[in-house]
Amino acid sequence: MNEHADFGRIADDVYYFTGFEDDVGAGFIVTERGIVVIDTTLLPTSARSFLGIIEALCPGKQVRAIINTHIHPDHHFGNETFIKKFPKAEIIAHEKFLQRLKEWAA
């Protein structure tokens, strides 16, 4: 993380992070069923740092869902890091999200 990294609690069980080396914001919510991650950062190193923070704050909790707020890469490129660790996590995004990813892949 860079020197401007910030972490905070918005409300009970709701957290935000900003200032990873890619200067992306992300967050997560702790629920009874597990953790819901909101955006997963851009760089693999940032995603690993973010995941490590979540695991340190919530040991033993599973990531159950990942919400990608929109198609910009800095909001979803870290998905792979999270899915490798939590392969059953559901990715939630706009219905056009998958269509756009397939277009880019082509």
CYANA upper distance limits for C-alpha pairs under 8 A (distance plus 0.5 A):
  1 MET  CA      5 ALA  CA      6.42
  1 MET  CA     19 GLY  CA      6.93
  1 MET  CA     20 PHE  CA      4.86
  1 MET  CA     21 GLU  CA      5.50
  1 MET  CA     46 SER  CA      7.85
  1 MET  CA     49 SER  CA      8.29
  2 ASN  CA     19 GLY  CA      6.57
  2 ASN  CA     20 PHE  CA      6.34
  2 ASN  CA     21 GLU  CA      5.79
  3 GLU  CA     19 GLY  CA      8.25
  4 HIS  CA     18 THR  CA      8.47
  4 HIS  CA     19 GLY  CA      6.01
  5 ALA  CA     17 PHE  CA      7.89
  5 ALA  CA     18 THR  CA      6.05
  5 ALA  CA     19 GLY  CA      4.46
  5 ALA  CA     20 PHE  CA      6.50
  6 ASP  CA     17 PHE  CA      6.15
  6 ASP  CA     18 THR  CA      5.66
  6 ASP  CA     19 GLY  CA      6.65
  7 PHE  CA     15 TYR  CA      7.81
  7 PHE  CA     16 TYR  CA      6.18
  7 PHE  CA     17 PHE  CA      5.00
  7 PHE  CA     18 THR  CA      7.04
  8 GLY  CA     15 TYR  CA      6.14
  8 GLY  CA     16 TYR  CA      5.96
  8 GLY  CA     17 PHE  CA      7.19
  9 ARG  CA     13 ASP  CA      7.88
  9 ARG  CA     14 VAL  CA      6.29
  9 ARG  CA     15 TYR  CA      4.90
  9 ARG  CA     16 TYR  CA      6.91
 10 ILE  CA     14 VAL  CA      5.95
 10 ILE  CA     15 TYR  CA      6.14
 10 ILE  CA     16 TYR  CA      7.56
 11 ALA  CA     15 TYR  CA      7.84
 13 ASP  CA     29 ILE  CA      6.08
 13 ASP  CA     30 VAL  CA      5.51
 13 ASP  CA     31 THR  CA      7.92
 14 VAL  CA     27 GLY  CA      8.04
 14 VAL  CA     28 PHE  CA      6.49
 14 VAL  CA     29 ILE  CA      5.03
 14 VAL  CA     30 VAL  CA      7.07
 15 TYR  CA     27 GLY  CA      5.89
 15 TYR  CA     28 PHE  CA      5.94
 15 TYR  CA     29 ILE  CA      6.93
 16 TYR  CA     25 GLY  CA      7.73
 16 TYR  CA     26 ALA  CA      6.33
 16 TYR  CA     27 GLY  CA      4.60
 16 TYR  CA     28 PHE  CA      7.13
 17 PHE  CA     25 GLY  CA      6.03
 17 PHE  CA     26 ALA  CA      5.81
 17 PHE  CA     27 GLY  CA      6.23
 18 THR  CA     23 ASP  CA      6.96
 18 THR  CA     24 VAL  CA      6.25
 18 THR  CA     25 GLY  CA      4.74
 18 THR  CA     26 ALA  CA      7.03
 19 GLY  CA     23 ASP  CA      4.78
 19 GLY  CA     24 VAL  CA      6.39
 19 GLY  CA     25 GLY  CA      7.22
 20 PHE  CA     24 VAL  CA      6.44
 20 PHE  CA     25 GLY  CA      8.14
 20 PHE  CA     46 SER  CA      6.38
 21 GLU  CA     46 SER  CA      7.17
 22 ASP  CA     41 THR  CA      8.12
 22 ASP  CA     42 LEU  CA      7.04
 22 ASP  CA     43 LEU  CA      7.21
 22 ASP  CA     46 SER  CA      7.67
 22 ASP  CA     74 ASP  CA      8.46
 24 VAL  CA     41 THR  CA      6.33
 24 VAL  CA     42 LEU  CA      7.71
 24 VAL  CA     74 ASP  CA      7.01
 24 VAL  CA     75 HIS  CA      8.24
 25 GLY  CA     39 ASP  CA      8.32
 25 GLY  CA     41 THR  CA      7.59
 26 ALA  CA     37 VAL  CA      8.28
 26 ALA  CA     38 ILE  CA      6.28
 26 ALA  CA     39 ASP  CA      5.76
 26 ALA  CA     40 THR  CA      6.85
 26 ALA  CA     41 THR  CA      7.13
 26 ALA  CA     75 HIS  CA      8.31
 27 GLY  CA     37 VAL  CA      6.49
 27 GLY  CA     38 ILE  CA      5.61
 27 GLY  CA     39 ASP  CA      7.40
 28 PHE  CA     35 ILE  CA      7.23
 28 PHE  CA     36 VAL  CA      5.99
 28 PHE  CA     37 VAL  CA      4.77
 28 PHE  CA     38 ILE  CA      6.04
 29 ILE  CA     35 ILE  CA      6.21
 29 ILE  CA     36 VAL  CA      5.64
 29 ILE  CA     37 VAL  CA      7.00
 30 VAL  CA     34 GLY  CA      6.55
 30 VAL  CA     35 ILE  CA      5.12
 30 VAL  CA     36 VAL  CA      6.97
 31 THR  CA     35 ILE  CA      6.35
 31 THR  CA     36 VAL  CA      7.93
 33 ARG  CA     64 ARG  CA      7.91
 34 GLY  CA     61 LYS  CA      6.31
 34 GLY  CA     62 GLN  CA      5.71
 34 GLY  CA     63 VAL  CA      6.23
 34 GLY  CA     64 ARG  CA      6.02
 35 ILE  CA     61 LYS  CA      7.34
 35 ILE  CA     62 GLN  CA      6.53
 35 ILE  CA     63 VAL  CA      4.97
 35 ILE  CA     64 ARG  CA      6.07
 35 ILE  CA     65 ALA  CA      7.31
 36 VAL  CA     63 VAL  CA      6.56
 36 VAL  CA     64 ARG  CA      6.47
 36 VAL  CA     65 ALA  CA      5.31
 36 VAL  CA     66 ILE  CA      6.24
 36 VAL  CA     67 ILE  CA      7.78
 37 VAL  CA     63 VAL  CA      7.65
 37 VAL  CA     65 ALA  CA      6.79
 37 VAL  CA     66 ILE  CA      5.19
 37 VAL  CA     67 ILE  CA      6.60
 38 ILE  CA     66 ILE  CA      6.39
 38 ILE  CA     67 ILE  CA      5.30
 38 ILE  CA     68 ASN  CA      6.69
 38 ILE  CA     69 THR  CA      7.65
 39 ASP  CA     66 ILE  CA      7.32
 39 ASP  CA     67 ILE  CA      6.42
 39 ASP  CA     68 ASN  CA      5.43
 39 ASP  CA     69 THR  CA      6.97
 39 ASP  CA     75 HIS  CA      5.23
 39 ASP  CA     76 HIS  CA      6.37
 39 ASP  CA     78 GLY  CA      8.40
 39 ASP  CA     79 ASN  CA      8.49
 40 THR  CA     47 ALA  CA      6.39
 40 THR  CA     50 PHE  CA      8.25
 40 THR  CA     66 ILE  CA      8.33
 40 THR  CA     68 ASN  CA      8.16
 40 THR  CA     74 ASP  CA      8.09
 40 THR  CA     75 HIS  CA      6.13
 40 THR  CA     76 HIS  CA      5.86
 40 THR  CA     77 PHE  CA      7.23
 40 THR  CA     78 GLY  CA      5.06
 40 THR  CA     79 ASN  CA      6.20
 40 THR  CA     82 PHE  CA      8.26
 41 THR  CA     46 SER  CA      6.75
 41 THR  CA     47 ALA  CA      6.20
 41 THR  CA     73 PRO  CA      8.40
 41 THR  CA     74 ASP  CA      5.52
 41 THR  CA     75 HIS  CA      5.63
 41 THR  CA     76 HIS  CA      6.68
 41 THR  CA     77 PHE  CA      6.80
 41 THR  CA     78 GLY  CA      5.70
 42 LEU  CA     46 SER  CA      7.42
 42 LEU  CA     47 ALA  CA      7.70
 42 LEU  CA     73 PRO  CA      6.52
 42 LEU  CA     74 ASP  CA      4.45
 42 LEU  CA     75 HIS  CA      6.79
 42 LEU  CA     76 HIS  CA      7.11
 42 LEU  CA     77 PHE  CA      5.40
 42 LEU  CA     78 GLY  CA      6.11
 43 LEU  CA     47 ALA  CA      6.77
 43 LEU  CA     74 ASP  CA      8.19
 43 LEU  CA     77 PHE  CA      7.25
 43 LEU  CA     78 GLY  CA      6.84
 44 PRO  CA     48 ARG  CA      6.60
 44 PRO  CA     77 PHE  CA      8.12
 44 PRO  CA     78 GLY  CA      6.31
 44 PRO  CA     81 THR  CA      7.19
 45 THR  CA     49 SER  CA      6.68
 46 SER  CA     50 PHE  CA      6.52
 46 SER  CA     78 GLY  CA      8.20
 47 ALA  CA     51 LEU  CA      6.51
 47 ALA  CA     78 GLY  CA      5.55
 47 ALA  CA     79 ASN  CA      8.40
 47 ALA  CA     81 THR  CA      6.82
 47 ALA  CA     82 PHE  CA      8.00
 48 ARG  CA     52 GLY  CA      6.50
 48 ARG  CA     81 THR  CA      7.17
 49 SER  CA     53 ILE  CA      6.77
 50 PHE  CA     54 ILE  CA      6.83
 51 LEU  CA     55 GLU  CA      6.64
 51 LEU  CA     82 PHE  CA      7.63
 52 GLY  CA     56 ALA  CA      6.59
 53 ILE  CA     57 LEU  CA      6.69
 54 ILE  CA     58 CYS  CA      6.37
 54 ILE  CA     59 PRO  CA      8.40
 55 GLU  CA     59 PRO  CA      5.56
 55 GLU  CA     60 GLY  CA      7.79
 55 GLU  CA     61 LYS  CA      7.93
 62 GLN  CA     86 PHE  CA      7.56
 63 VAL  CA     86 PHE  CA      6.74
 63 VAL  CA     89 ALA  CA      6.52
 64 ARG  CA     86 PHE  CA      8.22
 64 ARG  CA     88 LYS  CA      7.55
 64 ARG  CA     89 ALA  CA      5.00
 64 ARG  CA     90 GLU  CA      6.75
 65 ALA  CA     89 ALA  CA      5.36
 65 ALA  CA     90 GLU  CA      5.01
 65 ALA  CA     91 ILE  CA      6.26
 65 ALA  CA     92 ILE  CA      7.52
 66 ILE  CA     79 ASN  CA      8.25
 66 ILE  CA     89 ALA  CA      7.32
 66 ILE  CA     90 GLU  CA      6.62
 66 ILE  CA     91 ILE  CA      5.26
 66 ILE  CA     92 ILE  CA      6.43
 67 ILE  CA     91 ILE  CA      6.48
 67 ILE  CA     92 ILE  CA      5.20
 67 ILE  CA     93 ALA  CA      6.49
 68 ASN  CA     75 HIS  CA      6.62
 68 ASN  CA     76 HIS  CA      6.50
 68 ASN  CA     91 ILE  CA      7.83
 68 ASN  CA     92 ILE  CA      6.73
 68 ASN  CA     93 ALA  CA      5.70
 69 THR  CA     75 HIS  CA      7.38
 69 THR  CA     93 ALA  CA      7.09
 69 THR  CA     94 HIS  CA      8.44
 70 HIS  CA     75 HIS  CA      7.22
 70 HIS  CA     93 ALA  CA      7.71
 70 HIS  CA     94 HIS  CA      7.91
 70 HIS  CA     97 PHE  CA      8.09
 71 ILE  CA     75 HIS  CA      7.49
 71 ILE  CA     76 HIS  CA      7.75
 71 ILE  CA     97 PHE  CA      6.72
 71 ILE  CA    100 ARG  CA      8.41
 72 HIS  CA     76 HIS  CA      7.70
 73 PRO  CA     77 PHE  CA      5.85
 74 ASP  CA     78 GLY  CA      8.43
 78 GLY  CA     82 PHE  CA      7.30
 79 ASN  CA     83 ILE  CA      6.56
 80 GLU  CA     84 LYS  CA      6.55
 81 THR  CA     85 LYS  CA      7.20
 82 PHE  CA     86 PHE  CA      6.40
 82 PHE  CA     87 PRO  CA      8.25
 83 ILE  CA     87 PRO  CA      5.10
 83 ILE  CA     88 LYS  CA      7.85
 83 ILE  CA     89 ALA  CA      7.02
 93 ALA  CA     97 PHE  CA      6.73
 95 GLU  CA     99 GLN  CA      8.03
 96 LYS  CA    100 ARG  CA      6.65
 97 PHE  CA    101 LEU  CA      6.83
 98 LEU  CA    102 LYS  CA      6.72
 99 GLN  CA    103 GLU  CA      6.82
100 ARG  CA    104 TRP  CA      6.77
101 LEU  CA    105 ALA  CA      6.67
102 LYS  CA    106 ALA  CA      6.72
